[in-house]
Amino acid sequence: MNPMRRITSYQALWRPQENKGHFWFTYYDGDRQRTEDLDAESFKTMLEVLDTDKPIFADHTTSAVAVHSEPNDLKTGAWA
């Protein structure tokens, strides 16, 4: 498995006549790679994860994505 790398942008292509779609990830180093085809549910889930302002990491070979949140000084709950 390839390690996940930070992406700077992505493109999504949905093909309704085939009921599948794929993504193009542009990695931080300029490398641009296509994911495998995804079904409707996986495609929708991927869009939801990608819809963030936080740094996104991805692996085009597995279509895996991760969102990274930076630590902050906000304290909530019983420890605030």
MOPAC internal coordinates of N, CA, C and O (Angstrom, degrees):
PM7 1SCF
backbone

  N    0.0000 0     0.00 0     0.00 0    0    0    0
  C    1.4520 1     0.00 0     0.00 0    1    0    0
  C    1.5249 1   109.27 1     0.00 0    2    1    0
  O    1.2310 1   120.92 1   -44.73 1    3    2    1
  N    1.3063 1   115.85 1   135.27 1    3    2    1
  C    1.4556 1   121.18 1   176.44 1    5    3    2
  C    1.5162 1   109.40 1   -74.20 1    6    5    3
  O    1.2310 1   120.54 1   -32.09 1    7    6    5
  N    1.3305 1   116.58 1   147.91 1    7    6    5
  C    1.4677 1   118.16 1   176.01 1    9    7    6
  C    1.5231 1   110.02 1   -71.64 1   10    9    7
  O    1.2310 1   121.08 1   -28.51 1   11   10    9
  N    1.3127 1   115.53 1   151.49 1   11   10    9
  C    1.4587 1   120.20 1   176.36 1   13   11   10
  C    1.5229 1   107.89 1   -71.46 1   14   13   11
  O    1.2310 1   121.29 1   -38.65 1   15   14   13
  N    1.3407 1   115.13 1   141.35 1   15   14   13
  C    1.4554 1   121.06 1   178.63 1   17   15   14
  C    1.5227 1   108.58 1  -126.67 1   18   17   15
  O    1.2310 1   121.30 1   -26.09 1   19   18   17
  N    1.3235 1   115.12 1   153.91 1   19   18   17
  C    1.4658 1   119.80 1   179.88 1   21   19   18
  C    1.5209 1   109.98 1   -68.93 1   22   21   19
  O    1.2310 1   121.07 1   -44.15 1   23   22   21
  N    1.3377 1   115.56 1   135.85 1   23   22   21
  C    1.4610 1   119.65 1   175.40 1   25   23   22
  C    1.5270 1   109.29 1  -106.40 1   26   25   23
  O    1.2310 1   121.25 1   -31.81 1   27   26   25
  N    1.3186 1   115.22 1   148.19 1   27   26   25
  C    1.4599 1   120.63 1   178.76 1   29   27   26
  C    1.5146 1   111.25 1  -101.16 1   30   29   27
  O    1.2310 1   120.46 1   157.11 1   31   30   29
  N    1.3368 1   116.72 1   -22.89 1   31   30   29
  C    1.4613 1   120.52 1   177.21 1   33   31   30
  C    1.5206 1   109.17 1  -161.43 1   34   33   31
  O    1.2310 1   121.86 1   -11.68 1   35   34   33
  N    1.3223 1   114.05 1   168.32 1   35   34   33
  C    1.4654 1   119.14 1   176.78 1   37   35   34
  C    1.5133 1   108.78 1  -148.69 1   38   37   35
  O    1.2310 1   120.88 1   -20.59 1   39   38   37
  N    1.3177 1   115.93 1   159.41 1   39   38   37
  C    1.4549 1   123.17 1   172.52 1   41   39   38
  C    1.5138 1   106.96 1  -128.25 1   42   41   39
  O    1.2310 1   120.58 1   -38.63 1   43   42   41
  N    1.3164 1   116.50 1   141.37 1   43   42   41
  C    1.4598 1   122.23 1   179.77 1   45   43   42
  C    1.5257 1   109.12 1  -117.12 1   46   45   43
  O    1.2310 1   120.46 1   -43.27 1   47   46   45
  N    1.3227 1   116.73 1   136.73 1   47   46   45
  C    1.4558 1   121.34 1   177.00 1   49   47   46
  C    1.5292 1   108.51 1  -130.46 1   50   49   47
  O    1.2310 1   120.56 1   -62.76 1   51   50   49
  N    1.3314 1   116.54 1   117.24 1   51   50   49
  C    1.4673 1   122.43 1   178.03 1   53   51   50
  C    1.5207 1   108.26 1  -107.70 1   54   53   51
  O    1.2310 1   120.61 1   -48.80 1   55   54   53
  N    1.3381 1   116.43 1   131.20 1   55   54   53
  C    1.4604 1   122.47 1   178.63 1   57   55   54
  C    1.5289 1   108.74 1  -111.79 1   58   57   55
  O    1.2310 1   119.58 1   -86.27 1   59   58   57
  N    1.3552 1   118.41 1    93.73 1   59   58   57
  C    1.4643 1   121.15 1  -174.47 1   61   59   58
  C    1.5242 1   113.51 1   -61.61 1   62   61   59
  O    1.2310 1   119.95 1   146.85 1   63   62   61
  N    1.3188 1   117.70 1   -33.15 1   63   62   61
  C    1.4609 1   119.34 1  -179.26 1   65   63   62
  C    1.5298 1   112.05 1   -66.34 1   66   65   63
  O    1.2310 1   120.27 1   157.21 1   67   66   65
  N    1.3228 1   117.10 1   -22.79 1   67   66   65
  C    1.4679 1   121.69 1   177.82 1   69   67   66
  C    1.5242 1   112.51 1  -105.87 1   70   69   67
  O    1.2310 1   120.33 1   171.15 1   71   70   69
  N    1.3442 1   116.97 1    -8.85 1   71   70   69
  C    1.4592 1   123.36 1  -177.63 1   73   71   70
  C    1.5297 1   111.87 1    56.62 1   74   73   71
  O    1.2310 1   121.24 1  -137.35 1   75   74   73
  N    1.3237 1   115.23 1    42.65 1   75   74   73
  C    1.4633 1   120.94 1   175.33 1   77   75   74
  C    1.5168 1   109.76 1  -153.98 1   78   77   75
  O    1.2310 1   121.11 1   -15.09 1   79   78   77
  N    1.3115 1   115.49 1   164.91 1   79   78   77
  C    1.4543 1   120.82 1  -179.72 1   81   79   78
  C    1.5127 1   111.15 1  -155.48 1   82   81   79
  O    1.2310 1   121.33 1    -3.70 1   83   82   81
  N    1.3146 1   115.06 1   176.30 1   83   82   81
  C    1.4624 1   120.19 1   178.08 1   85   83   82
  C    1.5195 1   109.54 1  -149.13 1   86   85   83
  O    1.2310 1   120.97 1    -9.77 1   87   86   85
  N    1.3110 1   115.75 1   170.23 1   87   86   85
  C    1.4567 1   123.38 1   179.41 1   89   87   86
  C    1.5150 1   109.47 1  -122.90 1   90   89   87
  O    1.2310 1   121.33 1   -28.47 1   91   90   89
  N    1.3306 1   115.05 1   151.53 1   91   90   89
  C    1.4549 1   122.90 1   167.80 1   93   91   90
  C    1.5208 1   106.13 1  -110.79 1   94   93   91
  O    1.2310 1   119.93 1   -55.88 1   95   94   93
  N    1.3305 1   117.73 1   124.12 1   95   94   93
  C    1.4625 1   122.37 1   176.18 1   97   95   94
  C    1.5189 1   108.65 1  -102.57 1   98   97   95
  O    1.2310 1   120.36 1   -46.74 1   99   98   97
  N    1.3212 1   116.92 1   133.26 1   99   98   97
  C    1.4577 1   121.40 1   170.03 1  101   99   98
  C    1.5189 1   106.46 1  -105.64 1  102  101   99
  O    1.2310 1   120.92 1   -65.82 1  103  102  101
  N    1.3220 1   115.84 1   114.18 1  103  102  101
  C    1.4612 1   121.46 1  -177.84 1  105  103  102
  C    1.5255 1   110.80 1   -79.65 1  106  105  103
  O    1.2310 1   120.84 1   -15.75 1  107  106  105
  N    1.3243 1   115.99 1   164.25 1  107  106  105
  C    1.4641 1   122.88 1  -177.09 1  109  107  106
  C    1.5264 1   112.62 1   -55.65 1  110  109  107
  O    1.2310 1   120.00 1   152.87 1  111  110  109
  N    1.3356 1   117.61 1   -27.13 1  111  110  109
  C    1.4690 1   120.94 1  -178.21 1  113  111  110
  C    1.5301 1   112.52 1   -90.69 1  114  113  111
  O    1.2310 1   120.35 1  -173.69 1  115  114  113
  N    1.3623 1   116.94 1     6.31 1  115  114  113
  C    1.4526 1   121.23 1   178.50 1  117  115  114
  C    1.5213 1   114.16 1    92.52 1  118  117  115
  O    1.2310 1   120.00 1   170.12 1  119  118  117
  N    1.3222 1   117.61 1    -9.88 1  119  118  117
  C    1.4622 1   121.69 1   178.17 1  121  119  118
  C    1.5293 1   108.87 1   -65.82 1  122  121  119
  O    1.2310 1   120.29 1   -46.50 1  123  122  121
  N    1.3331 1   117.05 1   133.50 1  123  122  121
  C    1.4677 1   121.84 1  -178.44 1  125  123  122
  C    1.5227 1   108.45 1  -119.92 1  126  125  123
  O    1.2310 1   120.65 1   -55.80 1  127  126  125
  N    1.3418 1   116.37 1   124.20 1  127  126  125
  C    1.4623 1   120.92 1  -175.35 1  129  127  126
  C    1.5202 1   110.86 1  -135.77 1  130  129  127
  O    1.2310 1   120.91 1   -30.76 1  131  130  129
  N    1.3273 1   115.86 1   149.24 1  131  130  129
  C    1.4679 1   123.83 1  -179.58 1  133  131  130
  C    1.5186 1   110.55 1   -98.86 1  134  133  131
  O    1.2310 1   120.79 1   -39.02 1  135  134  133
  N    1.3442 1   116.10 1   140.98 1  135  134  133
  C    1.4617 1   120.36 1   173.64 1  137  135  134
  C    1.5265 1   108.90 1   -81.19 1  138  137  135
  O    1.2310 1   121.04 1    -8.71 1  139  138  137
  N    1.3041 1   115.61 1   171.29 1  139  138  137
  C    1.4573 1   120.49 1   171.11 1  141  139  138
  C    1.5332 1   107.74 1   -73.40 1  142  141  139
  O    1.2310 1   120.47 1   -13.16 1  143  142  141
  N    1.3267 1   116.70 1   166.84 1  143  142  141
  C    1.4593 1   120.49 1   176.30 1  145  143  142
  C    1.5220 1   110.53 1   -65.37 1  146  145  143
  O    1.2310 1   121.20 1   -37.65 1  147  146  145
  N    1.3294 1   115.31 1   142.35 1  147  146  145
  C    1.4654 1   122.53 1  -179.92 1  149  147  146
  C    1.5210 1   109.43 1  -120.25 1  150  149  147
  O    1.2310 1   120.87 1   -30.44 1  151  150  149
  N    1.3394 1   115.94 1   149.56 1  151  150  149
  C    1.4622 1   119.82 1   174.12 1  153  151  150
  C    1.5301 1   108.87 1   -77.58 1  154  153  151
  O    1.2310 1   120.41 1    -5.35 1  155  154  153
  N    1.3270 1   116.82 1   174.65 1  155  154  153
  C    1.4634 1   121.80 1  -174.39 1  157  155  154
  C    1.5258 1   112.70 1   -59.16 1  158  157  155
  O    1.2310 1   120.04 1   135.09 1  159  158  157
  N    1.3178 1   117.54 1   -44.91 1  159  158  157
  C    1.4720 1   120.20 1  -177.77 1  161  159  158
  C    1.5241 1   111.20 1   -65.36 1  162  161  159
  O    1.2310 1   120.00 1   135.60 1  163  162  161
  N    1.3217 1   117.60 1   -44.40 1  163  162  161
  C    1.4674 1   121.00 1   179.27 1  165  163  162
  C    1.5216 1   111.04 1   -65.96 1  166  165  163
  O    1.2310 1   120.04 1   141.15 1  167  166  165
  N    1.3208 1   117.53 1   -38.85 1  167  166  165
  C    1.4557 1   122.28 1   179.26 1  169  167  166
  C    1.5347 1   109.90 1   -62.51 1  170  169  167
  O    1.2310 1   120.46 1   134.39 1  171  170  169
  N    1.3379 1   116.72 1   -45.61 1  171  170  169
  C    1.4677 1   121.65 1   179.31 1  173  171  170
  C    1.5307 1   110.82 1   -62.82 1  174  173  171
  O    1.2310 1   120.26 1   136.17 1  175  174  173
  N    1.3195 1   117.11 1   -43.83 1  175  174  173
  C    1.4588 1   121.23 1   178.91 1  177  175  174
  C    1.5172 1   110.70 1   -61.54 1  178  177  175
  O    1.2310 1   120.37 1   136.71 1  179  178  177
  N    1.3292 1   116.89 1   -43.29 1  179  178  177
  C    1.4602 1   121.19 1   179.12 1  181  179  178
  C    1.5241 1   110.40 1   -60.54 1  182  181  179
  O    1.2310 1   120.04 1   135.82 1  183  182  181
  N    1.3375 1   117.54 1   -44.18 1  183  182  181
  C    1.4684 1   120.52 1   178.34 1  185  183  182
  C    1.5228 1   111.30 1   -60.29 1  186  185  183
  O    1.2310 1   119.98 1   139.83 1  187  186  185
  N    1.3204 1   117.65 1   -40.17 1  187  186  185
  C    1.4647 1   121.21 1   179.61 1  189  187  186
  C    1.5226 1   111.11 1   -63.70 1  190  189  187
  O    1.2310 1   119.95 1   138.66 1  191  190  189
  N    1.3212 1   117.70 1   -41.34 1  191  190  189
  C    1.4680 1   121.03 1   179.34 1  193  191  190
  C    1.5279 1   110.25 1   -68.68 1  194  193  191
  O    1.2310 1   120.34 1   140.20 1  195  194  193
  N    1.3186 1   116.96 1   -39.80 1  195  194  193
  C    1.4573 1   120.91 1  -177.55 1  197  195  194
  C    1.5334 1   113.17 1   -72.61 1  198  197  195
  O    1.2310 1   119.87 1   162.24 1  199  198  197
  N    1.3314 1   117.85 1   -17.76 1  199  198  197
  C    1.4576 1   121.97 1  -177.68 1  201  199  198
  C    1.5251 1   110.65 1   -81.09 1  202  201  199
  O    1.2310 1   120.62 1  -108.32 1  203  202  201
  N    1.3192 1   116.41 1    71.68 1  203  202  201
  C    1.4583 1   122.13 1  -177.87 1  205  203  202
  C    1.5174 1   109.77 1  -150.76 1  206  205  203
  O    1.2310 1   120.70 1   -20.91 1  207  206  205
  N    1.3141 1   116.27 1   159.09 1  207  206  205
  C    1.4582 1   121.45 1   174.81 1  209  207  206
  C    1.5217 1   111.66 1   -93.84 1  210  209  207
  O    1.2310 1   120.40 1   175.66 1  211  210  209
  N    1.3149 1   116.84 1    -4.34 1  211  210  209
  C    1.4562 1   121.06 1  -178.58 1  213  211  210
  C    1.5326 1   109.88 1   -79.02 1  214  213  211
  O    1.2310 1   120.01 1   -21.50 1  215  214  213
  N    1.3315 1   117.59 1   158.50 1  215  214  213
  C    1.4717 1   119.75 1   176.98 1  217  215  214
  C    1.5288 1   110.83 1   -59.06 1  218  217  215
  O    1.2310 1   121.01 1   -44.22 1  219  218  217
  N    1.3189 1   115.68 1   135.78 1  219  218  217
  C    1.4594 1   121.74 1  -178.22 1  221  219  218
  C    1.5179 1   109.31 1  -114.34 1  222  221  219
  O    1.2310 1   121.09 1   -45.32 1  223  222  221
  N    1.3224 1   115.53 1   134.68 1  223  222  221
  C    1.4534 1   122.27 1   176.46 1  225  223  222
  C    1.5193 1   107.31 1  -116.14 1  226  225  223
  O    1.2310 1   120.41 1   -33.83 1  227  226  225
  N    1.3286 1   116.83 1   146.17 1  227  226  225
  C    1.4531 1   119.93 1  -175.13 1  229  227  226
  C    1.5269 1   111.16 1  -150.58 1  230  229  227
  O    1.2310 1   121.59 1   -16.94 1  231  230  229
  N    1.3208 1   114.56 1   163.06 1  231  230  229
  C    1.4636 1   123.07 1   173.03 1  233  231  230
  C    1.5214 1   106.72 1  -135.64 1  234  233  231
  O    1.2310 1   120.56 1   -70.68 1  235  234  233
  N    1.3252 1   116.53 1   109.32 1  235  234  233
  C    1.4687 1   120.47 1  -176.03 1  237  235  234
  C    1.5237 1   112.69 1   -66.41 1  238  237  235
  O    1.2310 1   119.63 1   155.21 1  239  238  237
  N    1.3373 1   118.31 1   -24.79 1  239  238  237
  C    1.4693 1   120.03 1  -177.75 1  241  239  238
  C    1.5140 1   112.34 1   -72.09 1  242  241  239
  O    1.2310 1   120.21 1   152.81 1  243  242  241
  N    1.3380 1   117.20 1   -27.19 1  243  242  241
  C    1.4609 1   121.06 1  -179.89 1  245  243  242
  C    1.5277 1   112.14 1  -113.48 1  246  245  243
  O    1.2310 1   120.14 1   175.50 1  247  246  245
  N    1.3264 1   117.33 1    -4.50 1  247  246  245
  C    1.4686 1   123.50 1  -174.63 1  249  247  246
  C    1.5250 1   111.57 1    59.87 1  250  249  247
  O    1.2310 1   120.56 1  -151.18 1  251  250  249
  N    1.3232 1   116.54 1    28.82 1  251  250  249
  C    1.4617 1   121.49 1   178.37 1  253  251  250
  C    1.5228 1   109.37 1   -87.13 1  254  253  251
  O    1.2310 1   120.61 1   -39.39 1  255  254  253
  N    1.3335 1   116.44 1   140.61 1  255  254  253
  C    1.4593 1   121.65 1   175.86 1  257  255  254
  C    1.5196 1   109.31 1  -133.49 1  258  257  255
  O    1.2310 1   121.05 1   -28.46 1  259  258  257
  N    1.3258 1   115.60 1   151.54 1  259  258  257
  C    1.4592 1   121.73 1   178.21 1  261  259  258
  C    1.5213 1   108.24 1  -143.87 1  262  261  259
  O    1.2310 1   120.79 1   -34.18 1  263  262  261
  N    1.3278 1   116.10 1   145.82 1  263  262  261
  C    1.4551 1   122.27 1   177.45 1  265  263  262
  C    1.5143 1   107.37 1  -111.18 1  266  265  263
  O    1.2310 1   121.09 1   -44.62 1  267  266  265
  N    1.3302 1   115.52 1   135.38 1  267  266  265
  C    1.4662 1   120.84 1  -177.65 1  269  267  266
  C    1.5216 1   109.19 1  -113.32 1  270  269  267
  O    1.2310 1   120.89 1   -53.77 1  271  270  269
  N    1.3127 1   115.90 1   126.23 1  271  270  269
  C    1.4546 1   121.26 1   178.14 1  273  271  270
  C    1.5239 1   109.06 1  -103.93 1  274  273  271
  O    1.2310 1   120.75 1   -48.99 1  275  274  273
  N    1.3190 1   116.17 1   131.01 1  275  274  273
  C    1.4592 1   121.05 1   177.60 1  277  275  274
  C    1.5280 1   109.66 1   -74.77 1  278  277  275
  O    1.2310 1   120.07 1   -34.14 1  279  278  277
  N    1.3360 1   117.47 1   145.86 1  279  278  277
  C    1.4673 1   119.46 1   175.95 1  281  279  278
  C    1.5332 1   110.16 1   -63.16 1  282  281  279
  O    1.2310 1   120.88 1   -31.72 1  283  282  281
  N    1.3209 1   115.92 1   148.28 1  283  282  281
  C    1.4607 1   119.43 1   176.80 1  285  283  282
  C    1.5129 1   109.22 1  -139.25 1  286  285  283
  O    1.2310 1   120.64 1    -3.81 1  287  286  285
  N    1.3142 1   116.38 1   176.19 1  287  286  285
  C    1.4678 1   121.25 1  -177.09 1  289  287  286
  C    1.5161 1   112.66 1   -91.43 1  290  289  287
  O    1.2310 1   119.73 1  -177.08 1  291  290  289
  N    1.3376 1   118.13 1     2.92 1  291  290  289
  C    1.4542 1   121.72 1  -179.04 1  293  291  290
  C    1.5262 1   109.92 1   -68.39 1  294  293  291
  O    1.2310 1   120.79 1   -53.47 1  295  294  293
  N    1.3152 1   116.10 1   126.53 1  295  294  293
  C    1.4665 1   120.83 1   178.32 1  297  295  294
  C    1.5252 1   107.79 1  -120.46 1  298  297  295
  O    1.2310 1   121.04 1   -46.74 1  299  298  297
  N    1.3201 1   115.62 1   133.26 1  299  298  297
  C    1.4549 1   119.97 1  -179.97 1  301  299  298
  C    1.5193 1   108.92 1  -133.80 1  302  301  299
  O    1.2310 1   121.01 1   -12.01 1  303  302  301
  N    1.3038 1   115.67 1   167.99 1  303  302  301
  C    1.4515 1   120.82 1   175.94 1  305  303  302
  C    1.5172 1   112.38 1    80.25 1  306  305  303
  O    1.2310 1   121.28 1    23.31 1  307  306  305
  N    1.3168 1   115.16 1  -156.69 1  307  306  305
  C    1.4681 1   121.88 1  -174.01 1  309  307  306
  C    1.5149 1   112.41 1   -65.85 1  310  309  307
  O    1.2310 1   119.46 1   160.85 1  311  310  309
  N    1.3358 1   118.63 1   -19.15 1  311  310  309
  C    1.4534 1   120.63 1  -175.49 1  313  311  310
  C    1.5210 1   111.81 1   -94.56 1  314  313  311
  O    1.2310 1   119.70 1   179.15 1  315  314  313
  N    1.3235 1   118.18 1    -0.85 1  315  314  313
  C    1.4825 1   120.97 1  -176.79 1  317  315  314
  C    1.5153 1   111.11 1   -69.17 1  318  317  315
  O    1.2310 1   120.10 1   180.00 1  319  318  317

